[in-house]
Amino acid sequence: MKRFINLLLMFSLFACAALANAETVTTRAQEHGYFELTARDASGQLLWSESARNALADEGEQALLDIYLRGATPPAGFYVRLYNDTPAETDTLALLTGEPSGSGYAPIAVERSAVGWPTLALDTGDYMATSKEITFTAAGGSIGPVTYAVLATSSDNTGKLISYAALSQSRTLAVGESLKITYKVKQQ
């Protein structure tokens, strides 16, 4: 009986240690992502520039875990999209409204490859993936107003909302103006 109690005690200690380590890991493992946005006028002069830290949507969290841990089929790629909306963590891509239409606007693909994500490198001790630079250019009319940048898995509303970031203010691109966006993400 004493041997059984000792084994039970050891098991309890290991289980508690494992739980403590798991709690430490879950509180430390975080995804940090942000959109870098730069707007220029038709002659290439800087209009504004900002970094917008993203929020990971529930739909995005589920997709990432399902793909990485359960072997679900990953999307062929991602799309950067703009919205005049205020997404919430529980929103799905289908619920978002206020996406521009016309005037040269269309969601822009970021391939799930070394082309779409050309940089994977250490950044202050943690790996960071950086997307290719994409450009929205207003042609034949303005694009906007927009208040959020979004990373999604489709160019229509059938995909998943991965993440979203608020711009510092409502933005509109006039004819000839362009908006360059790079998305960066790292795990810590």
VEXDOTI-290469 format. One record per residue: residue in three letters; x, y, z of N, C-alpha, C in turn. Coordinates in steps of 0.001 Angstrom, whole numbers, plus 500000, padded with zeros to 6 digits. Example, Ala and Ser with C-alpha at 12.3 -4.5 7.8 and 13.67 -1.06 7.14 Angstrom:
2
@res: ALA, nX: 513190, nY: 494310, nZ: 507800, caX: 512300, caY: 495500, caZ: 507800, cX: 513200, cY: 496700, cZ: 507800
@res: SER, nX: 512850, nY: 497750, nZ: 507080, caX: 513670, caY: 498940, caZ: 507140, cX: 512900, cY: 500030, cZ: 507870
//
This chain:
188
@res: MET, nX: 500820, nY: 498811, nZ: 500000, caX: 500000, caY: 500000, caZ: 500000, cX: 500864, cY: 501254, cZ: 500000
@res: LYS, nX: 501962, nY: 501196, nZ: 500792, caX: 502855, caY: 502345, caZ: 500864, cX: 503442, cY: 502639, cZ: 499486
@res: ARG, nX: 503819, nY: 501583, nZ: 498754, caX: 504368, caY: 501746, caZ: 497405, cX: 503333, cY: 502419, cZ: 496498
@res: PHE, nX: 502076, nY: 501989, nZ: 496589, caX: 501007, caY: 502575, caZ: 495779, cX: 500833, cY: 504058, cZ: 496101
@res: ILE, nX: 500857, nY: 504409, nZ: 497376, caX: 500704, caY: 505812, caZ: 497787, cX: 501883, cY: 506640, cZ: 497288
@res: ASN, nX: 503097, nY: 506082, nZ: 497374, caX: 504269, caY: 506795, caZ: 496853, cX: 504154, cY: 507025, cZ: 495347
@res: LEU, nX: 503716, nY: 505988, nZ: 494627, caX: 503525, caY: 506141, caZ: 493179, cX: 502463, cY: 507195, cZ: 492876
@res: LEU, nX: 501378, nY: 507157, nZ: 493622, caX: 500309, caY: 508133, caZ: 493437, cX: 500804, cY: 509547, cZ: 493730
@res: LEU, nX: 501591, nY: 509687, nZ: 494784, caX: 502157, caY: 510983, caZ: 495140, cX: 503101, cY: 511481, cZ: 494047
@res: MET, nX: 503967, nY: 510598, nZ: 493535, caX: 504888, caY: 510990, caZ: 492456, cX: 504104, cY: 511394, cZ: 491214
@res: PHE, nX: 503083, nY: 510601, nZ: 490873, caX: 502262, caY: 510929, caZ: 489712, cX: 501620, cY: 512305, cZ: 489877
@res: SER, nX: 501094, nY: 512581, nZ: 491063, caX: 500457, caY: 513872, caZ: 491336, cX: 501446, cY: 515015, cZ: 491192
@res: LEU, nX: 502658, nY: 514811, nZ: 491713, caX: 503683, caY: 515856, caZ: 491593, cX: 504036, cY: 516117, cZ: 490137
@res: PHE, nX: 504223, nY: 515035, nZ: 489346, caX: 504541, caY: 515210, caZ: 487929, cX: 503386, cY: 515863, cZ: 487179
@res: ALA, nX: 502172, nY: 515459, nZ: 487513, caX: 501008, caY: 516055, caZ: 486851, cX: 500907, cY: 517537, cZ: 487170
@res: CYS, nX: 501131, nY: 517899, nZ: 488431, caX: 501089, caY: 519319, caZ: 488813, cX: 502196, cY: 520100, cZ: 488129
@res: ALA, nX: 503388, nY: 519500, nZ: 488050, caX: 504502, caY: 520172, caZ: 487372, cX: 504181, cY: 520351, cZ: 485898
@res: ALA, nX: 503603, nY: 519321, nZ: 485285, caX: 503240, caY: 519427, caZ: 483871, cX: 502183, cY: 520499, cZ: 483664
@res: LEU, nX: 501188, nY: 520550, nZ: 484556, caX: 500159, caY: 521586, caZ: 484452, cX: 500758, cY: 522971, cZ: 484627
@res: ALA, nX: 501650, nY: 523117, nZ: 485577, caX: 502287, caY: 524418, caZ: 485798, cX: 503073, cY: 524831, cZ: 484568
@res: ASN, nX: 503799, nY: 523872, nZ: 483973, caX: 504550, caY: 524182, caZ: 482757, cX: 503610, cY: 524511, cZ: 481610
@res: ALA, nX: 502507, nY: 523799, nZ: 481483, caX: 501546, caY: 524076, caZ: 480413, cX: 500957, cY: 525462, cZ: 480573
@res: GLU, nX: 500642, nY: 525843, nZ: 481823, caX: 500104, caY: 527182, caZ: 482044, cX: 501128, cY: 528241, cZ: 481684
@res: THR, nX: 502397, nY: 527992, nZ: 482010, caX: 503453, caY: 528936, caZ: 481667, cX: 503562, cY: 529062, cZ: 480158
@res: VAL, nX: 503531, nY: 527930, nZ: 479463, caX: 503643, caY: 527957, caZ: 478012, cX: 502478, cY: 528712, cZ: 477398
@res: THR, nX: 501261, nY: 528439, nZ: 477842, caX: 500120, caY: 529098, caZ: 477227, cX: 500091, cY: 530584, cZ: 477528
@res: THR, nX: 500615, nY: 530994, nZ: 478652, caX: 500616, caY: 532424, caZ: 478920, cX: 501759, cY: 533118, cZ: 478200
@res: ARG, nX: 502796, nY: 532380, nZ: 477826, caX: 503917, caY: 532998, caZ: 477131, cX: 503803, cY: 532881, cZ: 475623
@res: ALA, nX: 503200, nY: 531835, nZ: 475104, caX: 503107, caY: 531659, caZ: 473660, cX: 502064, cY: 532624, cZ: 473114
@res: GLN, nX: 502534, nY: 533578, nZ: 472343, caX: 501633, caY: 534581, caZ: 471789, cX: 501980, cY: 534850, cZ: 470338
@res: GLU, nX: 500962, nY: 535152, nZ: 469569, caX: 501148, caY: 535567, caZ: 468192, cX: 501128, cY: 537082, cZ: 468182
@res: HIS, nX: 502135, nY: 537666, nZ: 467583, caX: 502194, caY: 539116, caZ: 467442, cX: 502238, cY: 539426, cZ: 465954
@res: GLY, nX: 501275, nY: 540157, nZ: 465486, caX: 501264, caY: 540520, caZ: 464077, cX: 500884, cY: 541971, cZ: 463912
@res: TYR, nX: 501332, nY: 542533, nZ: 462820, caX: 500928, caY: 543898, caZ: 462524, cX: 501051, cY: 544174, cZ: 461037
@res: PHE, nX: 500244, nY: 545110, nZ: 460608, caX: 500267, caY: 545591, caZ: 459236, cX: 501113, cY: 546855, cZ: 459209
@res: GLU, nX: 502039, nY: 546951, nZ: 458256, caX: 502759, caY: 548194, caZ: 458008, cX: 502126, cY: 548805, cZ: 456763
@res: LEU, nX: 501615, nY: 550023, nZ: 456897, caX: 500897, caY: 550684, caZ: 455808, cX: 501594, cY: 551989, cZ: 455446
@res: THR, nX: 501762, nY: 552232, nZ: 454144, caX: 502366, caY: 553464, caZ: 453655, cX: 501568, cY: 553955, cZ: 452457
@res: ALA, nX: 501053, nY: 555177, nZ: 452547, caX: 500285, caY: 555773, caZ: 451446, cX: 501136, cY: 556831, cZ: 450751
@res: ARG, nX: 501046, nY: 556842, nZ: 449425, caX: 501787, caY: 557821, caZ: 448621, cX: 500851, cY: 558445, cZ: 447601
@res: ASP, nX: 501165, nY: 559696, nZ: 447242, caX: 500363, caY: 560359, caZ: 446215, cX: 500820, cY: 559884, cZ: 444837
@res: ALA, nX: 500183, nY: 560415, nZ: 443786, caX: 500466, caY: 559977, caZ: 442421, cX: 501922, cY: 560208, cZ: 442019
@res: SER, nX: 502591, nY: 561191, nZ: 442622, caX: 503997, caY: 561461, caZ: 442286, cX: 504966, cY: 560683, cZ: 443184
@res: GLY, nX: 504448, nY: 559877, nZ: 444102, caX: 505294, caY: 559063, caZ: 444967, cX: 505645, cY: 559691, cZ: 446300
@res: GLN, nX: 505116, nY: 560874, nZ: 446566, caX: 505392, caY: 561544, caZ: 447841, cX: 504609, cY: 560868, cZ: 448972
@res: LEU, nX: 505266, nY: 560741, nZ: 450108, caX: 504645, caY: 560118, caZ: 451273, cX: 503471, cY: 560953, cZ: 451775
@res: LEU, nX: 502314, nY: 560312, nZ: 451924, caX: 501134, caY: 560964, caZ: 452503, cX: 501029, cY: 560641, cZ: 453993
@res: TRP, nX: 501174, nY: 559377, nZ: 454323, caX: 501143, caY: 558928, caZ: 455711, cX: 501700, cY: 557510, cZ: 455795
@res: SER, nX: 502092, nY: 557144, nZ: 456988, caX: 502621, caY: 555813, caZ: 457241, cX: 502272, cY: 555431, cZ: 458676
@res: GLU, nX: 501938, nY: 554168, nZ: 458883, caX: 501632, caY: 553707, caZ: 460234, cX: 501787, cY: 552200, cZ: 460337
@res: SER, nX: 501934, nY: 551737, nZ: 461553, caX: 501903, caY: 550312, caZ: 461870, cX: 500640, cY: 550070, cZ: 462676
@res: ALA, nX: 499900, nY: 549041, nZ: 462292, caX: 498649, caY: 548717, caZ: 462982, cX: 498748, cY: 547297, cZ: 463522
@res: ARG, nX: 498759, nY: 547175, nZ: 464829, caX: 498852, caY: 545860, caZ: 465470, cX: 497546, cY: 545095, cZ: 465275
@res: ASN, nX: 497674, nY: 543822, nZ: 464936, caX: 496479, caY: 543045, caZ: 464632, cX: 495874, cY: 542377, cZ: 465857
@res: ALA, nX: 494642, nY: 541953, nZ: 465678, caX: 493950, caY: 541084, caZ: 466627, cX: 493657, cY: 539793, cZ: 465878
@res: LEU, nX: 493788, nY: 538681, nZ: 466541, caX: 493518, caY: 537388, caZ: 465929, cX: 492052, cY: 537048, cZ: 466163
@res: ALA, nX: 491309, nY: 536847, nZ: 465079, caX: 489890, caY: 536507, caZ: 465180, cX: 489737, cY: 535067, cZ: 465674
@res: ASP, nX: 488627, nY: 534780, nZ: 466342, caX: 488362, caY: 533408, caZ: 466795, cX: 488433, cY: 532433, cZ: 465622
@res: GLU, nX: 487870, nY: 532836, nZ: 464492, caX: 487879, caY: 532006, caZ: 463294, cX: 489317, cY: 531727, cZ: 462845
@res: GLY, nX: 490183, nY: 532708, nZ: 462986, caX: 491590, caY: 532543, caZ: 462648, cX: 492307, cY: 531631, cZ: 463623
@res: GLU, nX: 492028, nY: 531806, nZ: 464911, caX: 492626, caY: 530938, caZ: 465932, cX: 492274, cY: 529482, cZ: 465653
@res: GLN, nX: 490989, nY: 529244, nZ: 465405, caX: 490527, caY: 527883, caZ: 465156, cX: 491195, cY: 527303, cZ: 463914
@res: ALA, nX: 491275, nY: 528087, nZ: 462843, caX: 491884, caY: 527603, caZ: 461604, cX: 493356, cY: 527257, cZ: 461809
@res: LEU, nX: 494102, nY: 528127, nZ: 462482, caX: 495525, caY: 527876, caZ: 462702, cX: 495752, cY: 526610, cZ: 463525
@res: LEU, nX: 494996, nY: 526443, nZ: 464592, caX: 495146, caY: 525252, caZ: 465426, cX: 494699, cY: 523991, cZ: 464688
@res: ASP, nX: 493610, nY: 524081, nZ: 463943, caX: 493088, caY: 522936, caZ: 463209, cX: 494083, cY: 522469, cZ: 462145
@res: ILE, nX: 494694, nY: 523422, nZ: 461458, caX: 495665, caY: 523082, caZ: 460413, cX: 496943, cY: 522531, cZ: 461026
@res: TYR, nX: 497482, nY: 523223, nZ: 462005, caX: 498782, caY: 522853, caZ: 462556, cX: 498726, cY: 521601, cZ: 463428
@res: LEU, nX: 497709, nY: 521483, nZ: 464248, caX: 497669, caY: 520376, caZ: 465205, cX: 496822, cY: 519188, cZ: 464767
@res: ARG, nX: 495829, nY: 519425, nZ: 463903, caX: 494917, caY: 518340, caZ: 463545, cX: 495007, cY: 517934, cZ: 462082
@res: GLY, nX: 495895, nY: 518599, nZ: 461328, caX: 496122, caY: 518202, caZ: 459945, cX: 495048, cY: 518626, cZ: 458966
@res: ALA, nX: 494251, nY: 519632, nZ: 459312, caX: 493232, caY: 520128, caZ: 458378, cX: 493916, cY: 520703, cZ: 457135
@res: THR, nX: 493190, nY: 520791, nZ: 456058, caX: 493734, caY: 521318, caZ: 454808, cX: 493960, cY: 522819, cZ: 454924
@res: PRO, nX: 495191, nY: 523269, nZ: 454677, caX: 495465, caY: 524709, caZ: 454765, cX: 494905, cY: 525445, cZ: 453549
@res: PRO, nX: 494677, nY: 526742, nZ: 453672, caX: 494213, caY: 527508, caZ: 452515, cX: 495332, cY: 527610, cZ: 451480
@res: ALA, nX: 494957, nY: 527808, nZ: 450225, caX: 495959, caY: 527972, caZ: 449169, cX: 496766, cY: 529243, cZ: 449387
@res: GLY, nX: 496149, nY: 530219, nZ: 449997, caX: 496825, caY: 531488, caZ: 450254, cX: 495969, cY: 532366, cZ: 451130
@res: PHE, nX: 496409, nY: 533601, nZ: 451228, caX: 495709, caY: 534587, caZ: 452039, cX: 495407, cY: 535802, cZ: 451180
@res: TYR, nX: 494543, nY: 536667, nZ: 451690, caX: 494198, caY: 537910, caZ: 450998, cX: 494208, cY: 539052, cZ: 451987
@res: VAL, nX: 494825, nY: 540152, nZ: 451584, caX: 494741, caY: 541378, caZ: 452368, cX: 493552, cY: 542140, cZ: 451820
@res: ARG, nX: 492683, nY: 542548, nZ: 452727, caX: 491449, caY: 543240, caZ: 452348, cX: 491277, cY: 544466, cZ: 453230
@res: LEU, nX: 490524, nY: 545435, nZ: 452742, caX: 490258, caY: 546673, caZ: 453477, cX: 488765, cY: 546779, cZ: 453754
@res: TYR, nX: 488422, nY: 547347, nZ: 454908, caX: 487016, caY: 547491, caZ: 455288, cX: 486775, cY: 548803, cZ: 456007
@res: ASN, nX: 485563, nY: 549311, nZ: 455857, caX: 485071, caY: 550412, caZ: 456677, cX: 484071, cY: 549783, cZ: 457647
@res: ASP, nX: 484604, nY: 549077, nZ: 458611, caX: 483816, caY: 548300, caZ: 459559, cX: 484640, cY: 548203, cZ: 460840
@res: THR, nX: 484052, nY: 547694, nZ: 461888, caX: 484769, caY: 547479, caZ: 463143, cX: 484630, cY: 546010, cZ: 463517
@res: PRO, nX: 485552, nY: 545168, nZ: 463043, caX: 485458, caY: 543745, caZ: 463354, cX: 485598, cY: 543484, cZ: 464853
@res: ALA, nX: 484983, nY: 542400, nZ: 465279, caX: 485121, caY: 541916, caZ: 466657, cX: 485787, cY: 540549, cZ: 466599
@res: GLU, nX: 486379, nY: 540135, nZ: 467699, caX: 487094, caY: 538858, caZ: 467745, cX: 486207, cY: 537691, cZ: 467329
@res: THR, nX: 484925, nY: 537762, nZ: 467637, caX: 484005, caY: 536663, caZ: 467335, cX: 483404, cY: 536743, cZ: 465931
@res: ASP, nX: 483696, nY: 537804, nZ: 465181, caX: 483156, caY: 537943, caZ: 463820, cX: 483755, cY: 536902, cZ: 462881
@res: THR, nX: 482965, nY: 536550, nZ: 461878, caX: 483453, caY: 535728, caZ: 460774, cX: 483635, cY: 536644, cZ: 459574
@res: LEU, nX: 484333, nY: 536162, nZ: 458569, caX: 484549, caY: 536959, caZ: 457365, cX: 483218, cY: 537342, cZ: 456726
@res: ALA, nX: 482252, nY: 536439, nZ: 456758, caX: 480947, caY: 536695, caZ: 456146, cX: 480194, cY: 537843, cZ: 456820
@res: LEU, nX: 480524, nY: 538157, nZ: 458071, caX: 479823, caY: 539227, caZ: 458790, cX: 480377, cY: 540624, cZ: 458507
@res: LEU, nX: 481580, nY: 540711, nZ: 457937, caX: 482177, caY: 542026, caZ: 457703, cX: 481478, cY: 542752, cZ: 456563
@res: THR, nX: 481322, nY: 544057, nZ: 456720, caX: 480700, caY: 544894, caZ: 455693, cX: 481597, cY: 546096, cZ: 455436
@res: GLY, nX: 481275, nY: 546854, nZ: 454409, caX: 481993, caY: 548092, caZ: 454140, cX: 483274, cY: 547914, cZ: 453349
@res: GLU, nX: 483401, nY: 546804, nZ: 452609, caX: 484580, caY: 546646, caZ: 451758, cX: 484398, cY: 547517, cZ: 450516
@res: PRO, nX: 485433, nY: 548262, nZ: 450112, caX: 485308, caY: 549095, caZ: 448912, cX: 485001, cY: 548246, cZ: 447679
@res: SER, nX: 484446, nY: 548882, nZ: 446670, caX: 484244, caY: 548201, caZ: 445389, cX: 484556, cY: 549192, cZ: 444277
@res: GLY, nX: 485156, nY: 548700, nZ: 443217, caX: 485507, caY: 549552, caZ: 442088, cX: 486703, cY: 550442, cZ: 442367
@res: SER, nX: 486954, nY: 551356, nZ: 441459, caX: 488048, caY: 552332, caZ: 441559, cX: 489405, cY: 551664, cZ: 441729
@res: GLY, nX: 489561, nY: 550468, nZ: 441162, caX: 490832, caY: 549761, caZ: 441223, cX: 491001, cY: 548877, cZ: 442435
@res: TYR, nX: 490012, nY: 548864, nZ: 443333, caX: 490138, caY: 548042, caZ: 444540, cX: 489739, cY: 546597, cZ: 444265
@res: ALA, nX: 490539, nY: 545686, nZ: 444762, caX: 490221, caY: 544260, caZ: 444826, cX: 491111, cY: 543667, cZ: 445909
@res: PRO, nX: 490629, nY: 542662, nZ: 446644, caX: 491501, caY: 541999, caZ: 447617, cX: 492768, cY: 541504, cZ: 446913
@res: ILE, nX: 493898, nY: 541556, nZ: 447608, caX: 495172, caY: 541172, caZ: 446993, cX: 495699, cY: 539898, cZ: 447646
@res: ALA, nX: 496066, nY: 538938, nZ: 446783, caX: 496545, caY: 537634, caZ: 447248, cX: 497953, cY: 537717, cZ: 447826
@res: VAL, nX: 498146, nY: 536965, nZ: 448898, caX: 499469, caY: 536729, caZ: 449478, cX: 499596, cY: 535206, cZ: 449529
@res: GLU, nX: 500364, nY: 534660, nZ: 448591, caX: 500488, caY: 533219, caZ: 448463, cX: 501075, cY: 532591, cZ: 449724
@res: ARG, nX: 500659, nY: 531382, nZ: 450001, caX: 501206, caY: 530618, caZ: 451124, cX: 502449, cY: 529891, cZ: 450618
@res: SER, nX: 503528, nY: 530673, nZ: 450459, caX: 504780, caY: 530149, caZ: 449913, cX: 505902, cY: 531132, cZ: 450232
@res: ALA, nX: 507100, nY: 530807, nZ: 449769, caX: 508236, caY: 531715, caZ: 449949, cX: 508082, cY: 532958, cZ: 449080
@res: VAL, nX: 507196, nY: 532927, nZ: 448095, caX: 506907, caY: 534119, caZ: 447285, cX: 506024, cY: 535071, cZ: 448084
@res: GLY, nX: 504972, nY: 534542, nZ: 448677, caX: 504058, caY: 535367, caZ: 449462, cX: 504643, cY: 535809, cZ: 450790
@res: TRP, nX: 505510, nY: 534999, nZ: 451349, caX: 506153, caY: 535275, caZ: 452644, cX: 507659, cY: 535100, cZ: 452469
@res: PRO, nX: 508307, nY: 536035, nZ: 451760, caX: 509714, caY: 535853, caZ: 451390, cX: 510707, cY: 535896, cZ: 452542
@res: THR, nX: 510329, nY: 536481, nZ: 453665, caX: 511276, caY: 536609, caZ: 454773, cX: 510795, cY: 535828, cZ: 455986
@res: LEU, nX: 511648, nY: 534933, nZ: 456448, caX: 511435, caY: 534209, caZ: 457696, cX: 512773, cY: 534270, cZ: 458416
@res: ALA, nX: 512858, nY: 535118, nZ: 459425, caX: 514145, caY: 535365, caZ: 460068, cX: 513962, cY: 535689, cZ: 461542
@res: LEU, nX: 515046, nY: 535530, nZ: 462286, caX: 515033, caY: 535899, caZ: 463698, cX: 514878, cY: 537402, cZ: 463845
@res: ASP, nX: 514031, nY: 537796, nZ: 464776, caX: 513806, caY: 539202, caZ: 465092, cX: 513782, cY: 539306, cZ: 466612
@res: THR, nX: 514805, nY: 539875, nZ: 467183, caX: 514970, caY: 539973, caZ: 468640, cX: 514703, cY: 538641, cZ: 469347
@res: GLY, nX: 515313, nY: 537580, nZ: 468807, caX: 515256, caY: 536279, caZ: 469453, cX: 514084, cY: 535393, cZ: 469104
@res: ASP, nX: 513138, nY: 535875, nZ: 468308, caX: 511980, caY: 535080, caZ: 467897, cX: 511837, cY: 535157, cZ: 466382
@res: TYR, nX: 511332, nY: 534076, nZ: 465784, caX: 511167, caY: 534080, caZ: 464335, cX: 509964, cY: 534915, cZ: 463919
@res: MET, nX: 510161, nY: 535665, nZ: 462824, caX: 509095, caY: 536494, caZ: 462274, cX: 508988, cY: 536218, cZ: 460776
@res: ALA, nX: 507758, nY: 536058, nZ: 460305, caX: 507481, caY: 535924, caZ: 458873, cX: 506971, cY: 537267, cZ: 458371
@res: THR, nX: 507490, nY: 537696, nZ: 457231, caX: 507088, caY: 538969, caZ: 456631, cX: 506537, cY: 538700, cZ: 455241
@res: SER, nX: 505349, nY: 539223, nZ: 454966, caX: 504724, caY: 539019, caZ: 453658, cX: 505404, cY: 539868, cZ: 452592
@res: LYS, nX: 505104, nY: 539546, nZ: 451351, caX: 505518, caY: 540418, caZ: 450261, cX: 504762, cY: 541734, cZ: 450408
@res: GLU, nX: 505261, nY: 542779, nZ: 449795, caX: 504562, caY: 544065, caZ: 449822, cX: 503466, cY: 544040, cZ: 448759
@res: ILE, nX: 502270, nY: 544422, nZ: 449154, caX: 501157, caY: 544497, caZ: 448199, cX: 500746, cY: 545959, cZ: 448074
@res: THR, nX: 500114, nY: 546304, nZ: 446949, caX: 499763, caY: 547705, caZ: 446702, cX: 498337, cY: 547836, cZ: 446188
@res: PHE, nX: 497563, nY: 548679, nZ: 446852, caX: 496244, caY: 549098, caZ: 446373, cX: 496434, cY: 550470, cZ: 445730
@res: THR, nX: 495919, nY: 550665, nZ: 444507, caX: 496018, caY: 551964, caZ: 443837, cX: 494627, cY: 552397, cZ: 443390
@res: ALA, nX: 494249, nY: 553618, nZ: 443760, caX: 492941, caY: 554156, caZ: 443366, cX: 493001, cY: 554596, cZ: 441904
@res: ALA, nX: 492092, nY: 554063, nZ: 441095, caX: 492046, caY: 554388, caZ: 439666, cX: 490599, cY: 554642, cZ: 439260
@res: GLY, nX: 490337, nY: 555795, nZ: 438670, caX: 488990, caY: 556110, caZ: 438209, cX: 488045, cY: 556543, cZ: 439311
@res: GLY, nX: 488523, nY: 556704, nZ: 440499, caX: 487724, caY: 557110, caZ: 441651, cX: 488502, cY: 556818, cZ: 442920
@res: SER, nX: 487922, nY: 557164, nZ: 444048, caX: 488626, caY: 556959, caZ: 445318, cX: 488324, cY: 555580, cZ: 445895
@res: ILE, nX: 489222, nY: 555125, nZ: 446752, caX: 489026, caY: 553892, caZ: 447520, cX: 488857, cY: 554316, cZ: 448972
@res: GLY, nX: 487717, nY: 553983, nZ: 449528, caX: 487500, caY: 554333, caZ: 450924, cX: 486191, cY: 555054, cZ: 451110
@res: PRO, nX: 485961, nY: 555435, nZ: 452355, caX: 486863, caY: 555363, caZ: 453499, cX: 487021, cY: 553928, cZ: 453995
@res: VAL, nX: 488204, nY: 553652, nZ: 454580, caX: 488472, caY: 552366, caZ: 455212, cX: 489028, cY: 552619, cZ: 456612
@res: THR, nX: 488722, nY: 551713, nZ: 457506, caX: 489165, caY: 551850, caZ: 458897, cX: 489936, cY: 550630, cZ: 459396
@res: TYR, nX: 489893, nY: 549523, nZ: 458639, caX: 490554, caY: 548283, caZ: 459050, cX: 491232, cY: 547599, cZ: 457879
@res: ALA, nX: 492367, nY: 546959, nZ: 458163, caX: 493016, caY: 546031, caZ: 457241, cX: 492770, cY: 544631, cZ: 457792
@res: VAL, nX: 492590, nY: 543673, nZ: 456886, caX: 492200, caY: 542320, caZ: 457277, cX: 493060, cY: 541303, cZ: 456535
@res: LEU, nX: 493399, nY: 540208, nZ: 457202, caX: 494016, caY: 539055, caZ: 456559, cX: 492970, cY: 537949, cZ: 456566
@res: ALA, nX: 492615, nY: 537464, nZ: 455368, caX: 491562, caY: 536460, caZ: 455217, cX: 492066, cY: 535331, cZ: 454328
@res: THR, nX: 491282, nY: 534255, nZ: 454239, caX: 491682, caY: 533114, caZ: 453407, cX: 490991, cY: 533082, cZ: 452053
@res: SER, nX: 490191, nY: 534101, nZ: 451740, caX: 489548, caY: 534142, caZ: 450424, cX: 489343, cY: 535585, cZ: 449992
@res: SER, nX: 489118, nY: 535757, nZ: 448692, caX: 488856, caY: 537095, caZ: 448158, cX: 487366, cY: 537428, cZ: 448204
@res: ASP, nX: 486552, nY: 536432, nZ: 448543, caX: 485121, caY: 536672, caZ: 448748, cX: 484817, cY: 536355, cZ: 450216
@res: ASN, nX: 483581, nY: 536231, nZ: 450570, caX: 483248, caY: 536026, caZ: 451982, cX: 483058, cY: 534565, cZ: 452370
@res: THR, nX: 483592, nY: 533640, nZ: 451554, caX: 483452, caY: 532217, caZ: 451865, cX: 484595, cY: 531684, cZ: 452718
@res: GLY, nX: 485647, nY: 532468, nZ: 452893, caX: 486818, caY: 532008, caZ: 453641, cX: 486741, cY: 532337, cZ: 455118
@res: LYS, nX: 487903, nY: 532387, nZ: 455725, caX: 488017, caY: 532644, caZ: 457163, cX: 488668, cY: 533999, cZ: 457407
@res: LEU, nX: 488223, nY: 534657, nZ: 458458, caX: 488834, caY: 535891, caZ: 458942, cX: 489964, cY: 535471, cZ: 459875
@res: ILE, nX: 491204, nY: 535701, nZ: 459458, caX: 492347, caY: 535307, caZ: 460281, cX: 492665, cY: 536394, cZ: 461298
@res: SER, nX: 492905, nY: 537607, nZ: 460812, caX: 493244, caY: 538700, caZ: 461726, cX: 492794, cY: 540029, cZ: 461136
@res: TYR, nX: 492795, nY: 541050, nZ: 461982, caX: 492360, caY: 542377, caZ: 461556, cX: 493076, cY: 543420, cZ: 462401
@res: ALA, nX: 493226, nY: 544617, nZ: 461841, caX: 493903, caY: 545697, caZ: 462571, cX: 493236, cY: 547024, cZ: 462250
@res: ALA, nX: 493034, nY: 547818, nZ: 463286, caX: 492438, caY: 549148, caZ: 463126, cX: 493488, cY: 550130, cZ: 462626
@res: LEU, nX: 493109, nY: 550939, nZ: 461656, caX: 493963, caY: 552042, caZ: 461230, cX: 493826, cY: 553153, cZ: 462267
@res: SER, nX: 494783, nY: 554053, nZ: 462313, caX: 494757, caY: 555111, caZ: 463332, cX: 493602, cY: 556080, cZ: 463122
@res: GLN, nX: 493102, nY: 556151, nZ: 461889, caX: 491940, caY: 556983, caZ: 461567, cX: 491341, cY: 556484, cZ: 460261
@res: SER, nX: 490168, nY: 556955, nZ: 459916, caX: 489535, caY: 556600, caZ: 458655, cX: 490398, cY: 557132, cZ: 457509
@res: ARG, nX: 490629, nY: 556298, nZ: 456489, caX: 491516, caY: 556674, caZ: 455376, cX: 490784, cY: 556509, cZ: 454045
@res: THR, nX: 491055, nY: 557432, nZ: 453120, caX: 490535, caY: 557354, caZ: 451760, cX: 491681, cY: 557631, cZ: 450799
@res: LEU, nX: 491806, nY: 556784, nZ: 449773, caX: 492797, caY: 557010, caZ: 448728, cX: 492127, cY: 557745, cZ: 447582
@res: ALA, nX: 492665, nY: 558902, nZ: 447205, caX: 492160, caY: 559654, caZ: 446056, cX: 492739, cY: 559043, cZ: 444780
@res: VAL, nX: 492177, nY: 559412, nZ: 443645, caX: 492648, caY: 558899, caZ: 442353, cX: 494161, cY: 559075, cZ: 442245
@res: GLY, nX: 494852, nY: 557996, nZ: 441879, caX: 496299, caY: 558024, caZ: 441702, cX: 497091, cY: 557726, cZ: 442961
@res: GLU, nX: 496459, nY: 557790, nZ: 444113, caX: 497169, caY: 557487, caZ: 445357, cX: 497250, cY: 555973, cZ: 445555
@res: SER, nX: 498298, nY: 555547, nZ: 446248, caX: 498489, caY: 554112, caZ: 446474, cX: 498740, cY: 553833, cZ: 447950
@res: LEU, nX: 498399, nY: 552630, nZ: 448343, caX: 498611, caY: 552164, caZ: 449711, cX: 499390, cY: 550861, cZ: 449640
@res: LYS, nX: 500605, nY: 550875, nZ: 450181, caX: 501443, caY: 549678, caZ: 450231, cX: 501312, cY: 549065, cZ: 451622
@res: ILE, nX: 501139, nY: 547740, nZ: 451651, caX: 500955, caY: 547034, caZ: 452924, cX: 501875, cY: 545824, cZ: 452979
@res: THR, nX: 502506, nY: 545661, nZ: 454123, caX: 503276, caY: 544458, caZ: 454446, cX: 502723, cY: 543935, cZ: 455768
@res: TYR, nX: 502567, nY: 542620, nZ: 455856, caX: 502074, caY: 542008, caZ: 457087, cX: 503216, cY: 541234, cZ: 457727
@res: LYS, nX: 503391, nY: 541414, nZ: 459031, caX: 504443, caY: 540713, caZ: 459772, cX: 503807, cY: 539972, cZ: 460938
@res: VAL, nX: 504300, nY: 538760, nZ: 461172, caX: 503768, caY: 537967, caZ: 462278, cX: 504901, cY: 537166, cZ: 462915
@res: LYS, nX: 504869, nY: 537092, nZ: 464244, caX: 505856, caY: 536275, caZ: 464957, cX: 505198, cY: 535598, cZ: 466144
@res: GLN, nX: 505789, nY: 534480, nZ: 466532, caX: 505352, caY: 533737, caZ: 467713, cX: 506352, cY: 533981, cZ: 468825
@res: GLN, nX: 505857, nY: 534177, nZ: 470027, caX: 506731, caY: 534342, caZ: 471183, cX: 506256, cY: 533433, cZ: 472282
//
